[in-house]
Amino acid sequence: MGLNMKVEHLHTFQEFEMPTAIKHGIGAIKHVGDEVKKLGVTKALLVTDPGIYKAGITKPVEESLKAAGIEVELFNKVEANPPVRSVGEGSKLYKDTNCDGLVAVGGGSSMDTAKAIGVEIAHNACVLEYEAAEGKKPLEKRIPPLTTIPTTAGTGSEVTQWAVITDEEREFKFNTGGPLIAAHLTIIDPELHVTMPPHVTAMTGVDALAHAIECYTMHYAQPITDAVALLAMEYVAKYIRRAFADGGDIEARYGMAQAAMLAGLSYGSASAGAAHAMSQTLGGIIPVAHGQCVAAMMGPVMEYNWKGHPDKFARIAKAIGVDTANMTTEEAAKAAVNEVYKLVEDLEIPSLEEQGVSPDMIERLAKEAMNDPQTIGNPRDLTVKDYEWIYKRCFNLTPKTV
């Protein structure tokens, strides 16, 4: 199959950095204190959300840190689609209590909040100044030592070089990032995932699959991101239904935790595609859960995109368990789309309408998605009209084409 990427993008100067040490295993959480101590941390700001904290999930982390002689300051006010306001609150607490490191426990929102707090501490400025957009400043300094401990298997934020933050004034979600924002260490322990309810398992798991598919097919894909993306897809296909059906299936939880991490690495230092452009812009306007939103959009986005890279979509079909032996490339590419539709149905993902999104918003949402930088990475060219078509497919307002 060769390199299997668009020729024009072979002329770009690409990079792949992996600043995060990855440590994992069943029961790995007991090593947190010693590992964080090795980073030189003496007082950690523990960043988490109220639900995780109330459920007692942070308790073993706090105990391990304290046993290693590390003081713990608690910031348990993380919000979904984390706003600039919440990041500022965390930064103030970090400074006021003289912390010298960060530990994030939770899903993408907790990890992104901790990264953004790190940006503010390192640069002594609001994270808004470091939005990854034309005319804004790139990050200049490494954030303080950050350890990420994911409690969901989805965003991959534990290893990505991005934080997604909401500017409430503009009703807009923006990225900030680069190698300087990545966690110094992630500790992945599937035992922390067994309490995830089925609907969270489903939406975060399909988000991981979406990262892998979008990063594998985007214009800026490169061999190393292709490799981790394909294995992430295989793991999701093998384990997600099991984890959804039986939360205590530790093997399935382990497989999904690895899938999320690998899919996070597939981001490399580049972009995603239309599904993430759509979900991020939508999430800035109304409070939808990111993973659930991406999951509902993934089939229609793939239905639109497969023509942009038929051979890669055919390879996706194989990775997610379709027997493509007697299929043409086009048949296999279409089968990949239908297999994802089937997975979303099996996992009982609610439609966009069921998530509170009105079809009346299509025109605005299409325009907003067009402005998102991830549109550039999409494997098939996009216009506002094309985004409208994808949204209409999400609402079943236009016929299926595969």
KAUR-V270464 format. One record per backbone hydrogen bond with DSSP energy under -1.0 kcal/mol. CO is the residue of the C=O (numbers start at 1). NH is the residue of the N-H. Records with the same first field share a line. If there is no record, write none. Layout:
# KAUR-V270464
CO: NH ; NH
This chain:
# KAUR-V270464
6: 9
7: 10
21: 186
23: 188
25: 28
27: 30
28: 31
29: 32
31: 35
32: 36
33: 37
34: 38
36: 41
37: 40
42: 71
43: 100
44: 73
45: 103
46: 75
47: 105
48: 78
49: 53
50: 54
51: 55
52: 57
53: 56
58: 62
59: 63
60: 64
61: 65
62: 66
63: 67
64: 68
65: 70
66: 69
71: 44
73: 46
75: 48
82: 166
83: 87
84: 88
85: 89
86: 90
87: 91
88: 92
89: 93
90: 94
91: 95
92: 96
93: 97
94: 99
95: 98
101: 45
102: 147
103: 47
104: 149
106: 151
107: 111
108: 112
109: 113
110: 114
111: 115
112: 116
113: 117
114: 118
115: 119
116: 120
117: 121
118: 122
119: 123
120: 124
126: 129
127: 130
128: 131
129: 137
131: 133
133: 136
145: 102
146: 184 ; 185
147: 104
148: 187
149: 106
156: 159 ; 160
161: 178
163: 176
165: 174
166: 84
167: 172
172: 167
174: 165
175: 132
176: 163
178: 181
180: 143
184: 21
185: 148
186: 23
188: 25
189: 192
190: 193
193: 196
197: 201
198: 202
199: 203
200: 204
201: 205
202: 206
203: 207
204: 208
205: 209
206: 210
207: 211
208: 212
209: 213
210: 214
211: 215
212: 216
213: 217
214: 218
218: 221
222: 226
223: 227
224: 228
225: 229
226: 230
227: 231
228: 232
229: 233
230: 234
231: 235
232: 236
233: 237
234: 238
235: 239
236: 240
239: 243
240: 244
241: 245
242: 246
246: 249
248: 250
249: 253
250: 254
251: 255
252: 256
253: 257
254: 258
255: 259
256: 260
257: 261
258: 262
259: 263
260: 264
261: 265
262: 266
264: 267
265: 268
267: 270
273: 277
274: 278
275: 279
276: 280
277: 281
278: 282
279: 283
280: 284
282: 285 ; 286
286: 288
289: 293
290: 294
291: 295
292: 296
293: 297
294: 298
297: 301
298: 302
299: 303
300: 304
301: 305
302: 306
305: 308
306: 309
309: 313
310: 314
311: 315
312: 316
313: 317
314: 318
315: 319
316: 320
317: 322
318: 321
322: 324
324: 327
328: 332
329: 333
330: 334
331: 335
332: 336
333: 337
334: 338
335: 339
336: 340
337: 341
338: 342
339: 343
340: 344
341: 345
342: 346
343: 347
344: 349
345: 348
351: 355
352: 357
353: 356
358: 361
359: 362
361: 365
362: 366
363: 367
364: 368
365: 369
366: 370
369: 372
372: 375
373: 376
375: 378
377: 219
383: 387
384: 388
385: 389
386: 390
387: 391
388: 392
389: 393
390: 394
391: 395
392: 397
393: 396
